[in-house]
């Protein structure tokens, strides 16, 4: 805590919350010694301590995975998803999923989501990336402390016209009813909502109904994006499903494999405005160049040798 005096009041609040979570979580780790849960809980504790150290150093905690633009007319020019990227004391990346799940499965969902949301807003202010989505569980939006601390922080922001914060909601369930009043408070501060990993199960139907007139973006699950044509969960089926329930929503295809895959989506699904994928370049101009090159190559080669890959016709 040697550098605590040099950080602003918002980082001080963030560190206070991290310290409280560490103290509470340490008790769980101690009680779990020798049990099947010990390893996962220790990893979660390591992750939150690492996060605290990165905050103190002023390091970026999140990487940005772009939503690459497909359509000509899009609401946001360069949005991107903020993904947790912790580095331990050796500079080695720590996989984020098991760390977050250690807290979720131990009853600390709202606590860790609140910390990550506040950290994300802090980085958003410092960053050149000005259109970002931040992941949280739907359960956190029902937690009074999470709602209070995040709304208090959002109230201090003065976003420019081309800036946008999107709450990307995962882990919502059919029996989890949202407060439309609370969601409206976020929208009052200009926050948009995105539903993550939408497919074709009953849970997804309930999620769309819950966020009718509230969600601005739907992110289509990568399993649907990569499913073969004719499958019950194919991209065509999911697009039809979403368009029927929310005709005005903006769709994002996740899990896109490469520029040719993105080009096939663009050609067949004008409803999809953005694509996202782990293997796509982080540089937006590079992606657009890859799309252009793929288009030229396919036009030159013609339709010979086309096979069905990932639910779309690709060479």
C-alpha positions as a printed Julia matrix, in Angstrom:
315×3 Matrix{Float64}:
   0.0     0.0     0.0
   3.03    2.27   -0.32
   1.6     4.2    -3.26
  -1.9     4.68   -1.85
  -1.4     8.43   -1.44
  -0.7     8.88   -5.14
  -3.94    7.39   -6.42
  -7.3     9.13   -6.66
 -10.3     8.63   -4.39
 -11.98    6.23   -6.79
  -8.99    3.9    -6.78
  -8.91    4.21   -3.0
 -12.52    2.98   -2.87
 -11.62    0.17   -5.26
  -8.68   -0.89   -3.08
 -10.86   -0.75    0.05
 -13.29   -3.17   -1.57
 -10.45   -5.44   -2.69
  -8.99   -5.45    0.83
 -12.37   -6.36    2.35
 -12.84   -9.19   -0.15
  -9.33  -10.53    0.52
  -9.97  -10.57    4.29
 -13.26  -12.37    3.88
 -11.98  -14.81    1.27
  -8.94  -15.74    3.32
 -11.28  -17.35    5.85
 -12.75  -19.57    3.15
  -9.3   -20.6     1.99
  -8.26  -21.47    5.53
 -11.38  -23.57    6.09
 -10.88  -25.37    2.76
  -7.37  -26.67    3.5
  -7.22  -30.33    2.5
 -10.56  -30.23    0.69
 -11.39  -30.49   -3.01
 -12.05  -26.73   -3.1
  -8.67  -25.68   -1.73
  -6.87  -25.35   -5.08
  -9.57  -23.24   -6.76
  -9.97  -20.98   -3.71
  -6.23  -20.42   -3.42
  -6.14  -19.49   -7.1
  -8.97  -16.99   -6.56
  -7.09  -15.46   -3.64
  -3.91  -15.18   -5.72
  -5.9   -13.47   -8.46
  -7.45  -10.82   -6.23
  -4.08  -10.04   -4.61
  -2.55   -9.72   -8.07
  -5.37   -7.4    -9.09
  -4.68   -5.2    -6.06
  -1.0    -4.95   -6.93
  -1.79   -4.05  -10.54
  -4.16   -1.29   -9.36
  -1.44    0.1    -7.11
   1.04    0.12   -9.99
  -1.46    1.74  -12.33
  -1.32   -1.23  -14.72
  -4.07   -2.0   -17.22
  -6.08   -4.92  -15.85
  -8.13   -5.55  -18.98
  -7.33   -6.29  -22.59
  -9.66   -5.16  -25.36
 -11.13   -7.66  -27.82
 -12.69   -5.59  -30.6
 -16.19   -5.93  -31.96
 -15.11   -5.68  -35.6
 -17.48   -3.72  -37.82
 -19.26   -5.51  -40.68
 -22.06   -3.15  -41.65
 -21.87    0.32  -43.15
 -24.33    1.87  -40.71
 -23.47    0.94  -37.11
 -24.31    2.66  -33.82
 -20.7     2.47  -32.52
 -17.58    2.87  -34.61
 -15.07    0.91  -32.49
 -16.55   -0.98  -29.52
 -14.57   -3.65  -27.71
 -15.04   -6.1   -24.85
 -12.91   -5.6   -21.74
 -11.43   -8.98  -20.81
  -9.6    -9.55  -17.53
  -5.85   -9.94  -18.11
  -4.02  -10.45  -14.81
  -0.26  -10.95  -14.62
   1.43  -12.51  -11.6
   4.67  -11.27  -10.04
   6.67  -13.08  -12.74
   4.71  -11.35  -15.49
   2.9   -14.58  -16.36
  -0.74  -14.36  -17.46
  -3.29  -15.87  -15.09
  -6.33  -17.49  -16.76
  -9.28  -15.33  -15.67
 -12.18  -17.8   -15.84
 -11.18  -20.07  -12.91
 -10.38  -17.01  -10.81
 -13.78  -15.4   -11.36
 -15.61  -18.71  -10.88
 -13.84  -19.24   -7.54
 -15.68  -16.14   -6.3
 -18.97  -16.83   -8.07
 -19.17  -20.37   -6.68
 -18.35  -19.14   -3.17
 -21.15  -16.58   -2.97
 -19.07  -13.5    -3.84
 -20.55  -12.75   -7.25
 -21.61   -9.15   -6.57
 -18.39   -8.4    -4.67
 -16.04   -9.47   -7.46
 -18.28   -7.97  -10.16
 -18.31   -4.65   -8.31
 -14.53   -4.63   -8.07
 -14.06   -5.51  -11.74
 -16.64   -2.94  -12.85
 -14.98   -0.14  -10.88
 -11.56   -1.2   -12.17
 -12.9    -1.27  -15.73
 -14.31    2.26  -15.41
 -10.97    3.48  -14.09
  -9.16    2.01  -17.09
 -11.85    3.33  -19.44
 -11.11    6.87  -18.27
  -7.36    6.46  -18.87
  -7.64    4.5   -22.1
  -7.88    5.52  -25.74
 -10.64    2.92  -26.09
 -13.85    4.85  -25.53
 -16.55    2.33  -26.43
 -16.32   -0.69  -24.13
 -18.41   -3.55  -22.81
 -17.91   -4.76  -19.23
 -18.98   -8.26  -18.18
 -21.1    -8.83  -15.09
 -23.53  -11.44  -13.85
 -27.23  -10.65  -13.93
 -27.26  -11.57  -10.25
 -25.15   -8.52   -9.42
 -27.81   -6.21  -10.8
 -30.05   -7.42   -7.96
 -27.45   -6.64   -5.29
 -28.05   -3.25   -3.58
 -24.38   -2.58   -2.83
 -23.27   -3.37   -6.39
 -25.98   -1.13   -7.82
 -25.17    1.72   -5.44
 -21.39    1.72   -5.91
 -21.53    1.38   -9.7
 -24.2     4.04  -10.15
 -22.26    6.39   -7.84
 -19.18    5.91  -10.02
 -21.08    6.29  -13.29
 -22.53    9.55  -12.01
 -19.02   11.03  -11.85
 -18.29   10.28  -15.52
 -18.85   12.78  -18.28
 -18.88   10.72  -21.44
 -18.37   12.47  -24.76
 -20.8    11.9   -27.61
 -18.64    9.18  -29.16
 -18.04    7.37  -25.86
 -20.13    4.44  -24.6
 -20.23    2.0   -21.71
 -22.04   -1.28  -22.27
 -22.93   -3.71  -19.5
 -22.53   -7.18  -20.98
 -24.73   -9.54  -19.0
 -24.02  -13.22  -18.57
 -25.21  -15.86  -16.11
 -28.84  -14.77  -16.24
 -31.4   -17.47  -15.47
 -35.15  -17.86  -16.07
 -35.97  -17.44  -12.38
 -33.93  -14.24  -12.02
 -36.26  -11.27  -12.47
 -34.6    -7.93  -13.14
 -35.79   -4.64  -11.68
 -36.7    -2.5   -14.66
 -36.42    0.55  -12.41
 -32.77   -0.32  -11.59
 -31.95   -0.99  -15.23
 -33.53    2.32  -16.18
 -31.17    4.08  -13.74
 -28.19    2.73  -15.64
 -29.7     3.81  -18.93
 -30.18    7.26  -17.43
 -26.39    7.54  -17.31
 -26.12    6.5   -20.94
 -25.21    2.87  -20.26
 -26.37    0.29  -22.81
 -27.03   -3.4   -22.2
 -25.8    -6.41  -24.15
 -26.93  -10.0   -23.58
 -24.0   -12.41  -23.86
 -23.97  -15.94  -25.35
 -27.5   -15.99  -26.74
 -28.57  -19.27  -28.33
 -31.82  -21.17  -28.7
 -32.71  -22.64  -25.32
 -35.56  -21.75  -22.98
 -33.21  -19.67  -20.85
 -32.46  -17.44  -23.85
 -36.16  -16.94  -24.55
 -36.67  -15.78  -20.97
 -33.61  -13.51  -21.14
 -34.86  -11.77  -24.28
 -38.28  -11.28  -22.72
 -36.7    -9.87  -19.54
 -34.65   -7.31  -21.46
 -37.24   -6.39  -24.07
 -36.88   -2.67  -24.9
 -33.77   -2.54  -22.67
 -31.04   -4.52  -24.43
 -29.38   -2.71  -27.32
 -27.04   -5.55  -28.32
 -27.34   -9.32  -28.58
 -24.14  -11.36  -28.71
 -24.75  -14.67  -30.48
 -23.08  -17.66  -28.85
 -20.0   -19.0   -30.65
 -21.47  -22.51  -30.8
 -24.29  -21.19  -32.98
 -21.91  -19.05  -35.04
 -19.79  -22.12  -35.81
 -22.64  -24.65  -36.13
 -23.21  -26.35  -39.5
 -26.13  -25.28  -41.68
 -29.3   -27.17  -40.88
 -28.41  -27.78  -37.24
 -31.09  -26.93  -34.69
 -28.82  -24.27  -33.2
 -27.47  -22.92  -36.51
 -26.64  -19.25  -36.94
 -29.6   -18.87  -39.29
 -31.98  -20.2   -36.64
 -30.6   -17.95  -33.91
 -30.67  -14.84  -36.12
 -34.31  -15.56  -37.03
 -35.15  -16.13  -33.38
 -33.52  -12.9   -32.17
 -34.95  -10.84  -35.03
 -38.46  -12.08  -34.22
 -38.21  -11.09  -30.54
 -36.1    -7.94  -30.93
 -36.24   -6.61  -34.49
 -34.35   -3.4   -33.63
 -31.5    -4.97  -31.64
 -27.91   -4.92  -32.93
 -26.38   -8.39  -33.28
 -22.78   -9.4   -32.62
 -21.45  -12.81  -33.75
 -18.94  -14.28  -31.29
 -16.32  -16.97  -31.91
 -15.64  -15.93  -35.5
 -12.64  -17.86  -36.78
 -11.0   -15.59  -39.34
 -11.6   -12.91  -41.98
 -13.14  -15.38  -44.45
 -15.57  -16.59  -41.82
 -16.47  -12.95  -41.08
 -16.91  -12.24  -44.78
 -19.3   -15.18  -45.16
 -21.33  -13.89  -42.22
 -21.44  -10.41  -43.72
 -22.66  -11.76  -47.07
 -25.41  -13.93  -45.61
 -26.55  -12.04  -42.52
 -26.99   -8.28  -42.94
 -28.65   -8.33  -39.5
 -25.23   -8.96  -37.91
 -23.38   -5.68  -37.49
 -20.25   -6.84  -35.66
 -18.05   -9.93  -35.3
 -15.76  -10.87  -32.45
 -13.29  -13.69  -31.98
 -10.17  -14.72  -30.11
  -8.27  -15.37  -33.35
  -9.21  -12.13  -35.06
  -6.6    -9.35  -35.0
  -6.8    -6.75  -32.27
  -5.94   -4.04  -34.78
  -9.15   -2.93  -36.49
  -7.43   -1.67  -39.65
  -5.6    -4.98  -40.02
  -8.91   -6.85  -39.78
 -10.49   -4.66  -42.47
  -7.48   -5.31  -44.71
  -7.81   -9.07  -44.12
 -11.5    -8.83  -45.03
 -10.65   -6.96  -48.22
  -7.96   -9.49  -49.17
 -10.31  -12.4   -48.48
 -12.98  -10.81  -50.69
 -10.53  -10.29  -53.55
  -9.19  -13.84  -53.2
 -12.65  -15.41  -53.25
 -13.71  -13.36  -56.25
 -10.55  -14.47  -58.08
 -10.94  -18.13  -57.18
 -14.67  -18.29  -57.85
 -16.86  -20.92  -56.26
 -14.69  -23.97  -56.93
 -13.87  -26.16  -53.97
 -16.4   -24.61  -51.6
 -17.14  -26.71  -48.51
 -19.38  -26.2   -45.52
 -17.33  -25.07  -42.52
 -18.69  -23.44  -39.39
 -22.21  -23.34  -40.82
 -21.18  -21.12  -43.74
 -19.78  -21.73  -47.22
 -16.06  -21.17  -47.02
 -13.17  -22.25  -49.28
